[in-house]
Amino acid sequence: MELIMKYFGTFKAGENGALDTFKFEYLTTLGLAAIVIFLGRYIVAHSKALRKYAIPAPVVSGIIFSVIVSAIKGAGIIGLSFDTTVMKDLCQNLFFMCVGYGFSTSLVSKAGGKLVFMIAVAACLLITLQDIVGVVVGGAVGLNPLLALQCSSASMSGGVGTASAFGPIFEAKGIADATTVGVAAGTCGNIMGSLIGGPVAAFLIRRHGLKADPNDQPQIEEVSSVNPLNNTRMTVALARALLIAALGMPIYVLLDNIPMIEMPKFIGCLFAGAIARNIIEATGSETYAPEFDAIEHMFLELYLALVLMTIDITKLAPVAGQMGVVLLAQAILMALFGLFVSFNMFGRDYGAAIMTGGNCGWGCGSGPNSVANEKALMDEYGWHTVAWVLYPSWAVIVDDIYNPIFLSVFSNFVG
């Protein structure tokens, strides 16, 4: 049996009473991720409630999968883990490159300068409020202010990447387990953002009787009759996507070396995608928009499946109490902010409701959550080009510039 199992992963016997572990190799892990995607789509397709509240399919099945794995570990049977490091990184960076690739200056003109400005103001305001609420609530339950910040904008707006980056910084100040707390909070945030965004936006759509504009259609539908998907076009588009993502690395190097600012790698890919798209449009060259749209959605679903299915819920136990209180406060803040601030600032129309769902996604977890929320909402209620292309990329850009700066300054003040 051991001879056969080594092809699927690595078994390690526990020492001194420790639990045996088995780590699935990457291809088997991807196969399990595929099952998560299929299962999630099946569950959502057969659940009126999940469709009504626009819960992304990989989130549903990913949570189920992670609960099962954690239960197996908690029962003392075996600790299961998965080789996802390279694939999650690839999926995240290619996905964000594609999001950036959809950011056209012509779309900004279409959206209007006021909306662009309001999105930036709302993002900065949310980040600021998250840290203030986190420190205040954390202080009330006896949580160190720097750990409270790890449960605030570091892991909420910033996601696991920003929380991981600031963990060692806070640990250098004598705060033990700051990285663990931040990653755990970011993991919970991924779930919170996915569960909050759909219901909040769906409530706004129903409450105000909002409807999509039937004349507003995704670019893939506009050009598919002229440039249908085929092997040659997909191969060229994938090669272009990989090249543009690689060209994002020099941009990442420049941004990451700005003093006092921590930048995630994917922001370089996002900028590279936006720059490449506008250069291609300016030269009148083929954009391969339908193919990039397909690549974007494929890698988004795979990324969400890999993230959600590999959550180790057992690691939350040591900090579950205090962290849970702060995260509950953050969830309430995000829902109220979406209902009473984001929706009003973004224009109180259908697009504003969709962007509010996206706001809940990145505001409690990550950029991919934002897009997943918007995609699920638009699959149910209708398309909105500005919300899909402008909001996620622009909000994430603002977040990844302002959040690290504010965290650095505020942590020095409260820590």
C-alpha positions as CSV (number, residue, x, y, z in Angstrom):
1,M,0.0,0.0,0.0
2,E,2.8,2.4,0.9
3,L,4.4,1.7,-2.5
4,I,1.2,2.8,-4.3
5,M,0.4,5.8,-2.0
6,K,3.8,7.4,-2.7
7,Y,2.6,8.2,-6.2
8,F,-0.2,10.3,-4.7
9,G,1.8,12.2,-2.1
10,T,4.1,11.9,0.9
11,F,3.3,10.0,4.1
12,K,5.0,11.0,7.3
13,A,4.6,8.9,10.5
14,G,4.0,10.9,13.6
15,E,6.7,10.9,16.3
16,N,6.3,10.9,20.0
17,G,2.5,10.6,19.8
18,A,2.1,13.1,17.0
19,L,-0.5,12.6,14.3
20,D,0.5,10.8,11.1
21,T,0.3,13.1,8.1
22,F,-0.1,12.7,4.4
23,K,0.5,15.5,1.8
24,F,-1.1,15.1,-1.6
25,E,1.2,15.9,-4.5
26,Y,0.2,18.8,-6.8
27,L,-1.6,16.8,-9.6
28,T,-3.8,14.9,-7.2
29,T,-4.5,18.1,-5.4
30,L,-5.7,19.7,-8.7
31,G,-7.9,16.7,-9.2
32,L,-9.5,17.2,-5.8
33,A,-9.9,20.9,-6.6
34,A,-11.7,19.9,-9.8
35,I,-14.1,17.8,-7.7
36,V,-14.6,20.8,-5.4
37,I,-15.5,22.9,-8.5
38,F,-17.9,20.3,-9.9
39,L,-19.5,19.7,-6.5
40,G,-19.9,23.4,-5.8
41,R,-21.6,24.0,-9.2
42,Y,-23.9,21.1,-8.6
43,I,-24.9,22.3,-5.1
44,V,-25.5,25.9,-6.2
45,A,-27.5,24.7,-9.3
46,H,-29.8,22.8,-7.0
47,S,-30.2,25.4,-4.3
48,K,-32.5,28.3,-4.8
49,A,-31.2,29.9,-1.6
50,L,-27.6,29.8,-2.7
51,R,-28.5,31.3,-6.1
52,K,-30.7,33.9,-4.5
53,Y,-27.9,35.2,-2.2
54,A,-25.2,34.7,-5.0
55,I,-22.8,32.5,-2.9
56,P,-19.9,31.5,-5.2
57,A,-19.9,27.8,-6.0
58,P,-16.3,27.0,-5.0
59,V,-16.9,28.6,-1.6
60,V,-19.8,26.3,-0.8
61,S,-18.0,23.1,-1.7
62,G,-14.6,24.3,-0.5
63,I,-16.0,24.9,3.0
64,I,-17.6,21.5,3.1
65,F,-14.3,19.9,1.9
66,S,-12.2,21.8,4.6
67,V,-14.7,20.8,7.4
68,I,-14.3,17.1,6.4
69,V,-10.5,17.3,6.3
70,S,-10.4,19.2,9.7
71,A,-12.8,16.6,11.2
72,I,-10.5,13.8,10.1
73,K,-7.6,15.6,11.7
74,G,-9.6,16.4,14.8
75,A,-10.6,12.8,15.2
76,G,-6.9,11.8,15.3
77,I,-7.1,9.7,12.2
78,I,-4.6,11.5,10.0
79,G,-3.5,15.1,9.1
80,L,-4.1,15.7,5.4
81,S,-2.5,18.6,3.5
82,F,-2.1,19.6,-0.1
83,D,0.6,20.8,-2.4
84,T,-0.9,24.1,-3.6
85,T,1.8,26.7,-3.2
86,V,2.8,27.0,-6.9
87,M,-0.7,26.5,-8.3
88,K,-2.3,29.1,-6.0
89,D,0.4,31.6,-6.8
90,L,0.0,30.9,-10.6
91,C,-3.8,31.1,-10.4
92,Q,-3.8,34.3,-8.3
93,N,-1.3,36.1,-10.5
94,L,-2.8,35.1,-13.9
95,F,-6.2,36.0,-12.6
96,F,-5.2,39.5,-11.5
97,M,-3.3,40.0,-14.7
98,C,-6.5,39.3,-16.6
99,V,-8.4,41.6,-14.3
100,G,-5.9,44.3,-15.1
101,Y,-6.1,43.5,-18.7
102,G,-9.7,44.4,-18.7
103,F,-8.9,47.9,-17.3
104,S,-9.2,50.1,-20.3
105,T,-8.8,53.9,-20.1
106,S,-11.8,54.1,-22.4
107,L,-13.8,52.4,-19.6
108,V,-12.6,54.9,-17.1
109,S,-13.9,57.7,-19.3
110,K,-17.2,55.8,-19.6
111,A,-17.5,55.3,-15.8
112,G,-16.7,59.0,-15.1
113,G,-14.1,60.7,-12.9
114,K,-16.6,61.0,-10.0
115,L,-17.1,57.3,-9.7
116,V,-13.4,56.6,-9.9
117,F,-12.8,59.2,-7.1
118,M,-15.6,57.8,-5.0
119,I,-14.3,54.2,-5.2
120,A,-10.9,55.5,-4.0
121,V,-12.4,57.4,-1.1
122,A,-14.6,54.5,0.0
123,A,-11.6,52.1,-0.1
124,C,-9.5,54.4,2.1
125,L,-12.4,55.1,4.5
126,L,-13.1,51.4,4.9
127,I,-9.5,50.5,5.6
128,T,-9.3,53.3,8.2
129,L,-12.5,52.2,9.9
130,Q,-11.5,48.6,10.0
131,D,-8.3,49.4,11.9
132,I,-10.0,51.7,14.3
133,V,-12.8,49.3,15.1
134,G,-10.4,46.4,15.3
135,V,-8.1,48.1,17.9
136,V,-11.1,49.4,19.9
137,V,-12.9,46.0,20.0
138,G,-9.6,44.1,20.5
139,G,-8.8,46.3,23.5
140,A,-12.2,45.6,25.0
141,V,-11.5,41.8,24.9
142,G,-7.9,42.0,25.9
143,L,-6.3,41.4,22.5
144,N,-2.9,43.0,21.8
145,P,-3.5,46.0,19.4
146,L,-1.0,44.6,16.9
147,L,-2.8,41.3,16.8
148,A,-6.1,43.2,16.5
149,L,-4.6,44.9,13.5
150,Q,-3.9,41.5,12.0
151,C,-7.6,40.9,12.4
152,S,-8.4,44.2,10.8
153,S,-7.3,45.8,7.5
154,A,-4.2,43.6,7.3
155,S,-6.3,40.5,6.8
156,M,-9.6,41.9,5.8
157,S,-9.0,44.4,3.1
158,G,-5.4,43.2,2.7
159,G,-6.2,39.5,2.7
160,V,-3.8,36.6,3.7
161,G,-1.0,38.2,1.6
162,T,-0.8,41.5,3.5
163,A,-1.4,39.7,6.8
164,S,1.5,37.4,6.1
165,A,3.7,40.3,5.1
166,F,3.0,42.2,8.3
167,G,3.2,39.2,10.6
168,P,7.0,39.1,10.8
169,I,7.1,42.9,11.2
170,F,4.8,42.6,14.3
171,E,6.7,39.6,15.6
172,A,9.9,41.6,15.4
173,K,8.2,43.9,17.9
174,G,7.7,41.0,20.3
175,I,4.2,39.9,19.3
176,A,4.3,36.1,19.1
177,D,2.2,34.3,16.5
178,A,1.2,37.5,14.7
179,T,1.6,35.7,11.4
180,T,-0.5,32.7,12.5
181,V,-3.3,35.1,13.7
182,G,-3.2,37.1,10.5
183,V,-3.3,34.1,8.2
184,A,-6.2,32.6,10.3
185,A,-8.1,35.9,10.2
186,G,-7.5,36.3,6.5
187,T,-8.8,32.7,6.0
188,C,-11.9,33.5,7.9
189,G,-12.2,36.8,6.0
190,N,-12.2,34.9,2.7
191,I,-15.3,33.0,3.9
192,M,-16.9,36.1,5.5
193,G,-16.5,38.2,2.3
194,S,-18.0,35.5,0.2
195,L,-20.9,35.0,2.5
196,I,-21.7,38.7,3.1
197,G,-21.3,40.2,-0.3
198,G,-24.0,38.3,-2.2
199,P,-26.8,38.7,0.4
200,V,-26.0,42.4,0.9
201,A,-26.1,43.2,-2.8
202,A,-29.1,41.0,-3.4
203,F,-31.0,42.8,-0.7
204,L,-30.1,46.2,-2.3
205,I,-31.2,44.9,-5.7
206,R,-34.6,43.7,-4.4
207,R,-35.1,46.6,-2.0
208,H,-34.7,49.2,-4.7
209,G,-36.1,47.2,-7.6
210,L,-32.8,47.5,-9.5
211,K,-32.3,45.9,-12.9
212,A,-29.4,45.4,-15.3
213,D,-29.3,47.3,-18.6
214,P,-30.1,44.7,-21.3
215,N,-27.9,46.8,-23.7
216,D,-24.9,46.4,-21.4
217,Q,-23.3,43.1,-22.5
218,P,-19.9,41.6,-21.7
219,Q,-17.2,42.1,-24.4
220,I,-17.0,38.4,-25.1
221,E,-20.6,38.4,-26.4
222,E,-19.9,41.5,-28.5
223,V,-17.0,39.9,-30.4
224,S,-17.6,36.2,-30.2
225,S,-19.5,36.1,-33.5
226,V,-16.4,37.5,-35.2
227,N,-13.7,35.8,-33.2
228,P,-15.0,32.4,-31.9
229,L,-12.9,30.5,-29.5
230,N,-10.5,28.0,-31.2
231,N,-7.3,26.2,-30.4
232,T,-5.0,28.7,-32.1
233,R,-6.5,31.7,-30.5
234,M,-6.5,30.1,-27.0
235,T,-2.9,29.1,-27.4
236,V,-1.8,32.6,-28.4
237,A,-3.9,34.2,-25.7
238,L,-2.5,31.9,-23.0
239,A,1.1,32.5,-24.2
240,R,0.4,36.3,-24.1
241,A,-1.2,36.0,-20.6
242,L,1.9,34.2,-19.3
243,L,4.3,36.7,-20.9
244,I,2.4,39.7,-19.5
245,A,2.2,38.2,-16.1
246,A,6.0,37.7,-16.2
247,L,6.4,41.3,-17.2
248,G,4.6,42.2,-14.0
249,M,7.6,41.0,-12.0
250,P,9.8,44.1,-12.7
251,I,6.8,46.3,-11.8
252,Y,6.5,44.3,-8.5
253,V,10.2,44.7,-7.8
254,L,9.8,48.5,-8.2
255,L,6.7,48.7,-6.0
256,D,7.9,46.3,-3.3
257,N,11.1,48.4,-2.8
258,I,9.2,51.6,-1.9
259,P,10.2,52.3,1.7
260,M,7.6,51.4,4.4
261,I,5.2,49.7,1.9
262,E,4.6,46.0,1.6
263,M,3.3,45.0,-1.9
264,P,2.0,41.6,-2.9
265,K,3.3,40.1,-6.1
266,F,-0.1,40.1,-7.9
267,I,-0.3,43.9,-7.9
268,G,2.6,43.9,-10.4
269,C,0.7,41.5,-12.6
270,L,-2.4,43.6,-12.3
271,F,-0.5,46.8,-13.4
272,A,1.2,44.8,-16.2
273,G,-2.2,43.6,-17.5
274,A,-3.6,47.2,-17.5
275,I,-0.6,48.6,-19.2
276,A,-0.5,45.9,-21.9
277,R,-4.2,46.2,-22.7
278,N,-4.0,49.9,-23.3
279,I,-0.8,49.7,-25.4
280,I,-2.5,47.0,-27.5
281,E,-5.6,49.1,-27.9
282,A,-3.6,52.1,-28.8
283,T,-1.8,50.3,-31.5
284,G,-5.0,48.8,-32.9
285,S,-3.8,45.2,-32.4
286,E,-6.0,42.2,-31.6
287,T,-6.9,42.1,-27.8
288,Y,-8.1,38.5,-27.7
289,A,-10.7,39.7,-25.2
290,P,-12.9,36.5,-25.3
291,E,-9.9,34.3,-24.6
292,F,-8.7,36.4,-21.7
293,D,-12.2,36.4,-20.3
294,A,-12.2,32.6,-20.4
295,I,-8.7,32.4,-18.8
296,E,-9.7,34.8,-16.1
297,H,-12.8,32.8,-15.1
298,M,-11.0,29.5,-15.2
299,F,-8.2,30.6,-12.9
300,L,-10.6,32.4,-10.5
301,E,-12.6,29.3,-9.9
302,L,-9.5,27.1,-9.5
303,Y,-7.9,29.7,-7.1
304,L,-11.0,29.8,-4.9
305,A,-11.3,26.1,-4.8
306,L,-7.6,25.7,-3.8
307,V,-7.9,28.3,-1.1
308,L,-11.1,27.2,0.5
309,M,-10.4,23.4,0.4
310,T,-7.1,23.8,2.2
311,I,-8.3,25.8,5.2
312,D,-7.1,24.1,8.4
313,I,-9.9,25.0,10.8
314,T,-8.1,23.3,13.7
315,K,-5.5,26.1,13.7
316,L,-8.1,28.6,14.7
317,A,-8.7,27.0,18.1
318,P,-6.0,28.9,20.2
319,V,-7.2,32.3,19.1
320,A,-10.8,31.5,18.3
321,G,-12.3,33.5,21.2
322,Q,-10.8,37.0,21.0
323,M,-10.3,36.7,17.2
324,G,-13.9,35.7,16.8
325,V,-15.1,38.8,18.6
326,V,-13.0,41.1,16.4
327,L,-13.9,39.3,13.2
328,L,-17.6,39.5,14.1
329,A,-17.2,43.3,14.6
330,Q,-15.5,43.4,11.2
331,A,-18.3,41.5,9.5
332,I,-20.9,43.8,11.0
333,L,-18.9,46.8,9.9
334,M,-18.5,45.5,6.4
335,A,-22.2,44.8,6.0
336,L,-23.2,48.2,7.4
337,F,-20.6,50.0,5.3
338,G,-21.9,48.3,2.1
339,L,-25.5,49.1,2.9
340,F,-25.1,52.7,3.9
341,V,-21.8,53.9,2.5
342,S,-20.7,52.0,-0.6
343,F,-24.1,51.8,-2.2
344,N,-24.7,55.5,-1.8
345,M,-21.2,56.6,-2.8
346,F,-21.3,54.4,-5.9
347,G,-24.5,55.9,-7.3
348,R,-27.4,54.0,-5.8
349,D,-28.1,52.1,-9.1
350,Y,-27.7,48.5,-10.3
351,G,-24.0,48.9,-10.8
352,A,-23.6,50.4,-7.3
353,A,-25.3,47.3,-5.9
354,I,-23.0,44.9,-7.8
355,M,-19.9,47.0,-6.7
356,T,-21.1,46.9,-3.1
357,G,-21.1,43.1,-3.3
358,G,-17.6,43.3,-4.7
359,N,-16.7,45.7,-1.9
360,C,-17.7,43.1,0.7
361,G,-15.5,40.6,-1.1
362,W,-12.2,42.4,-1.0
363,G,-13.1,44.3,2.2
364,C,-13.3,41.0,4.2
365,G,-10.8,38.9,2.3
366,S,-9.3,39.5,-1.1
367,G,-9.6,40.7,-4.7
368,P,-10.6,37.3,-6.0
369,N,-13.5,37.3,-3.6
370,S,-14.6,40.7,-4.9
371,V,-14.7,39.4,-8.5
372,A,-16.3,36.1,-7.4
373,N,-19.1,37.9,-5.6
374,E,-19.7,40.2,-8.6
375,K,-19.7,37.2,-11.0
376,A,-22.2,35.3,-8.9
377,L,-24.4,38.3,-8.7
378,M,-24.3,39.1,-12.4
379,D,-24.9,35.4,-13.3
380,E,-28.2,35.8,-11.3
381,Y,-29.2,39.4,-12.0
382,G,-27.5,40.6,-15.1
383,W,-24.3,42.0,-16.5
384,H,-22.7,45.4,-15.6
385,T,-19.4,46.2,-17.5
386,V,-18.2,49.0,-15.3
387,A,-18.7,47.0,-12.1
388,W,-16.9,44.0,-13.5
389,V,-13.9,45.7,-15.0
390,L,-13.4,49.0,-13.2
391,Y,-14.3,48.2,-9.6
392,P,-12.2,45.2,-8.6
393,S,-9.0,46.4,-10.3
394,W,-9.2,50.0,-9.2
395,A,-10.3,49.2,-5.6
396,V,-7.5,46.7,-5.3
397,I,-5.0,49.2,-6.6
398,V,-6.1,51.8,-4.1
399,D,-6.1,49.2,-1.3
400,D,-2.7,47.9,-2.0
401,I,-1.2,51.5,-2.0
402,Y,-3.1,52.9,1.0
403,N,-3.5,49.9,3.3
404,P,0.3,49.1,3.8
405,I,1.0,52.8,4.3
406,F,-1.8,53.3,6.9
407,L,-1.0,50.0,8.6
408,S,2.7,51.0,9.0
409,V,1.9,54.4,10.5
410,F,-1.1,53.3,12.6
411,S,0.7,50.2,14.1
412,N,3.6,52.5,15.2
413,F,1.0,54.7,16.9
414,V,-1.0,52.0,18.7
415,G,1.8,49.5,19.2
